[in-house]
Amino acid sequence: MDALINALLVGNGADSIAHSQRLLHAGVSVERIVIEGIEEAMTSLDEKCTVSQFNLLEIMLVGRSVTDVMNYLYPGGSLPAGSKDTVVLATMEGDIHDLGKNILKTVLMGKGYRVVDCGKDCPLQKLVDVSEKESPLAVGISGLVTSIIPLVKQVRGSLRARGLEQVKVMAGGAALKQSSAERLHVDYLAETAFDGANYLDRISGGAIP
Amino acid sequence: MNSMERVMAAVAFGSLDRIPVIAQVFGHAAIVAGVPLDEYIQDGEILAWCQLKALDLYGYDAVFSVMDVNVETEAMGSILNYHKDQYPTVETYALSKENNWGSLSTPDPEQAGRMPEMLKALRILRRELRDEIPVVGCVMGPLTLTTQLLGMETALYLAIDDPDRFGRLMDFATEVVIRFGVAQIGAGAHLPIVFDPSASPAVVPHQFFREVELPRLKKLFESFKQAGAAVNWLNIAGPVESILPYYTDAGVNIANFDYCVTPHVASDKLPKTCLDGNIKPLAFVESAPDQITTEADMLLKSFAGRGGFILSSGCEIPPESLQENVAAMVMTARNTR
């Protein structure tokens, strides 16, 4: 398992798949590979990526390897029923920068969450509709431009108006994190993708059901 | 002292009548003038007129011919989506990983895309302001242009998967930026500011900056100096602490620092380089004028014994900023001797 974790952390997708194959052939279950391999790798990356050391390139490389392994372990992309809570992600209408959202998606999937991605330039109405359908633990909004802030401020109220008071709203991204959770009317403002994932762990209890 | 003399004296750590203040007002100038942003970023005459109007309103120490981060990539074939009150966004990138890049040629700044409009704005601004107020053009840094040609994810993965090919594209991007920047100086810019958000340590590790971006920035700034740039100004946003020590080698004379770096750290890393910063950009939207005044006053006090400082925002002042907040920053500098 250590070899898989190391391959993931250096962003070597081919080696990561090879080690996963070897583990499967040795009788290790897919679930163990996810929990003791992928999630451990993400935890190590989390510890390494302090706010001052966080950089997209490193996360992207690990994220690509994690995706390769997940696609190998779950061909067709269907995650098992026992995965953690659902999280709905979006970059709001008026913002087409989705790299931050994609990084968060990778981190959350690596930690076992089920992620429903509403994509970039997402209208508020669509975000609320998807949330109503998916009953997520939380909605995550990423923003690189300040002009979307008025829309971000409406998310929690719109969810409540639809009877979704229990859904937490989390925001992050270069523009949004200059503000505060209070000003943005969200429940949590994440400094980094890992900070956001750890918040979700805290409010979900952190354990796989 | 006029603004040009004041800024040059700050760069030289010389004596000043007051600390210069440069609000990084780009699209905000359109809002001030009541002009739709999409018109501002496509018409050099309108841009220059809005910049002059904002200068009259605020009385800061420099004007900018800055449209958005997509001027170079559009001139090279990227397709943009224009929006009425927002900066344009890239719909289709000029290059893909699968392209053959053998036939790439640097765009002619007098012909390609919106480059001629930026040059037009510079000619007007320089004609109106002569050498009294710095007229600042703008180019992207080589890494930022590379990510704007391919898309951020594709470019960064290429940097790891095929570093030689990535390096060749970076070299080409450097040539594009040099040609555009030199044309801006020829059109009247006292200098082109270099925006390089993709080189931020929030995007790539500092070792990547040192190995990949630094040599190209050095070449860029040498070329600008040879073409007559008054000074070299680099703007990289985010937590730049780890890359600031490389700025001297790159030939940077004015180093922008963002709100996430303290004045003490920036001064420590670059003791002999003029710094500009670092009020949080969003504060100009969300804060009250007295908060901006307090922040500006603290910054001025931080640099009082050092010199080599220009009061500014950490990055662009957002277009939707409150005018009274921009005015508060400017007046704090103007009222402090």
Contacts between the chains, C-beta under 8 A, distances in Angstrom:
chain1	res1	chain2	res2	distance
A	11	B	160	7.1
A	51	B	239	7.6
A	52	B	239	5.5
A	52	B	241	7.1
A	52	B	242	7.9
A	54	B	202	6.7
A	55	B	201	6.0
A	55	B	202	6.1
A	55	B	203	6.0
A	55	B	204	5.8
A	55	B	205	5.2
A	56	B	152	7.7
A	56	B	156	7.1
A	56	B	202	6.8
A	56	B	203	4.8
A	56	B	204	7.4
A	57	B	156	5.2
A	57	B	159	7.6
A	57	B	160	7.7
A	57	B	203	6.5
A	57	B	204	4.9
A	57	B	205	6.6
A	57	B	208	6.7
A	58	B	205	6.6
A	60	B	153	6.6
A	60	B	156	6.0
A	60	B	157	7.0
A	61	B	157	7.9
A	61	B	160	6.3
A	64	B	157	7.1
A	94	B	83	7.9
A	94	B	86	6.4
A	96	B	81	8.0
A	96	B	89	4.7
A	96	B	90	8.0
A	99	B	152	5.5
A	99	B	153	6.4
A	102	B	153	7.7
A	145	B	86	7.4
A	145	B	87	7.8
A	146	B	281	7.3
A	146	B	282	5.8
A	146	B	285	6.1
A	146	B	318	4.4
A	146	B	320	6.9
A	147	B	85	7.7
A	147	B	86	5.8
A	147	B	318	7.5
A	147	B	319	7.5
A	147	B	320	6.4
A	149	B	285	7.5
A	174	B	202	7.5
A	174	B	237	7.7
A	174	B	238	7.4
A	175	B	282	7.0
A	178	B	259	7.3
A	178	B	280	5.4
A	178	B	281	6.7
A	178	B	282	3.8
A	178	B	283	7.7
A	179	B	282	5.8
A	179	B	286	6.3
A	183	B	286	6.1
